[in-house]
Amino acid sequence: MRRVRRLAKLLDNELRIPFTKFRIGLDPILGLVLGLGDLIGAALSSYIIIEAKRLGVPRSVLVRMMLNVAADAVGGSAPVVGDVFDAAWKCNMRNVRLLEEWLREQGHESVIGTAVER
C-alpha cells in the first residue's frame, strides 16, 4: 500500500500550487507532452490496478478503476482543457480510495495503515 499511495500522490498531488490549497502531480504535467503524455500517465496509473488485482480485488472494483484511468486519459487528451481536467480528476487518488475501501470491507485494516492524503 505504501508504494501504491506514493505513486498516486506523485501522479496526482505531489506539488502545491503557490498561494492556493490546490495540488497537482506529475500526471497533468506529463499531459503537456502531446500524444505521449497521457499514454505514459495511463501506463503509470495501471500499476495501481495491477497491484489491486494482485491483492484479489474483485472485477467490479477493477473495472471502476480502469474507467477512472480511461476517463483521465480521454479527458486529459484535449489540449489545455485536458490538462486542467487531469489536474482536477485525480484518478490515481480515486483508485487508491477504491482499493482502501475494498480492503476495509474485507477486514484488512492492518494493510491499509494511514489513509491516503486527499
C-alpha positions as CSV (number, residue, x, y, z in Angstrom):
1,M,0.0,0.0,0.0
2,R,2.9,2.4,0.7
3,R,4.1,2.1,-2.9
4,V,0.6,2.5,-4.3
5,R,-0.1,5.5,-2.2
6,R,3.3,7.1,-3.1
7,L,2.7,6.6,-6.8
8,A,-0.8,8.1,-6.5
9,K,0.5,11.1,-4.6
10,L,3.3,11.6,-7.1
11,L,0.9,11.5,-10.1
12,D,-1.9,13.5,-8.6
13,N,-0.9,15.6,-5.5
14,E,2.9,16.0,-5.3
15,L,3.1,19.8,-5.8
16,R,1.1,22.5,-4.1
17,I,0.3,25.4,-6.3
18,P,1.7,28.5,-4.5
19,F,-0.8,30.7,-2.7
20,T,-3.6,28.1,-3.1
21,K,-4.7,24.8,-1.4
22,F,-4.7,23.1,-4.8
23,R,-2.2,20.4,-5.5
24,I,-1.1,18.8,-8.8
25,G,1.1,15.9,-9.7
26,L,3.1,14.5,-12.5
27,D,0.1,13.3,-14.5
28,P,-1.1,16.8,-15.7
29,I,2.5,17.8,-16.3
30,L,3.0,14.6,-18.5
31,G,-0.2,15.6,-20.3
32,L,1.6,18.6,-21.7
33,V,3.6,16.2,-23.9
34,L,1.3,16.0,-26.9
35,G,0.4,12.5,-27.9
36,L,2.6,10.5,-25.5
37,G,2.0,12.3,-22.1
38,D,-1.5,10.9,-21.5
39,L,-0.4,7.4,-22.6
40,I,2.6,7.5,-20.2
41,G,0.3,8.7,-17.4
42,A,-2.2,5.9,-18.1
43,A,0.6,3.3,-18.1
44,L,1.9,4.6,-14.7
45,S,-1.7,4.6,-13.4
46,S,-2.0,0.9,-14.4
47,Y,0.4,-0.1,-11.7
48,I,-2.2,0.7,-9.1
49,I,-4.7,-1.5,-10.9
50,I,-2.1,-4.3,-11.2
51,E,-1.4,-4.2,-7.5
52,A,-5.2,-4.2,-6.7
53,K,-5.6,-7.3,-8.9
54,R,-2.7,-9.0,-7.1
55,L,-4.5,-8.3,-3.8
56,G,-7.6,-10.1,-5.0
57,V,-9.8,-7.0,-5.7
58,P,-13.0,-8.2,-7.5
59,R,-13.5,-7.5,-11.1
60,S,-16.3,-4.9,-10.4
61,V,-13.8,-2.7,-8.5
62,L,-11.1,-3.2,-11.1
63,V,-13.5,-2.1,-13.8
64,R,-14.3,1.1,-11.9
65,M,-10.6,1.7,-11.5
66,M,-10.0,1.1,-15.2
67,L,-12.8,3.5,-16.1
68,N,-11.2,6.2,-13.9
69,V,-7.9,5.8,-15.8
70,A,-9.7,5.7,-19.1
71,A,-11.6,8.9,-18.2
72,D,-8.4,10.5,-17.2
73,A,-6.6,9.5,-20.4
74,V,-9.5,10.6,-22.7
75,G,-10.4,13.8,-20.8
76,G,-6.7,14.7,-20.5
77,S,-6.1,14.3,-24.2
78,A,-7.7,17.6,-25.1
79,P,-5.2,20.4,-25.4
80,V,-5.1,22.8,-22.4
81,V,-8.6,22.0,-21.1
82,G,-7.5,18.3,-20.8
83,D,-4.5,19.3,-18.6
84,V,-6.9,21.2,-16.3
85,F,-9.2,18.1,-16.3
86,D,-6.2,15.9,-15.4
87,A,-5.2,18.1,-12.5
88,A,-8.8,18.0,-11.1
89,W,-9.9,14.4,-11.8
90,K,-7.1,12.7,-9.8
91,C,-7.8,9.2,-11.0
92,N,-5.0,7.7,-9.0
93,M,-6.2,9.1,-5.7
94,R,-9.7,7.8,-6.6
95,N,-8.3,4.4,-7.3
96,V,-6.3,4.2,-4.1
97,R,-9.5,5.1,-2.2
98,L,-11.4,2.3,-4.0
99,L,-8.7,-0.1,-3.1
100,E,-8.7,1.1,0.6
101,E,-12.5,0.8,0.8
102,W,-12.4,-2.7,-0.5
103,L,-9.6,-3.7,1.9
104,R,-11.5,-2.1,4.8
105,E,-14.6,-4.1,3.8
106,Q,-12.6,-7.3,3.8
107,G,-11.3,-6.6,7.3
108,H,-7.7,-5.8,6.2
109,E,-7.3,-2.6,8.3
110,S,-3.7,-3.5,9.1
111,V,-2.8,-3.5,5.4
112,I,-4.3,-0.1,4.9
113,G,-2.3,1.8,7.5
114,T,-2.7,5.5,7.3
115,A,-5.3,7.0,5.0
116,V,-4.2,8.4,1.7
117,E,-3.7,12.1,1.5
118,R,-6.6,13.8,-0.3
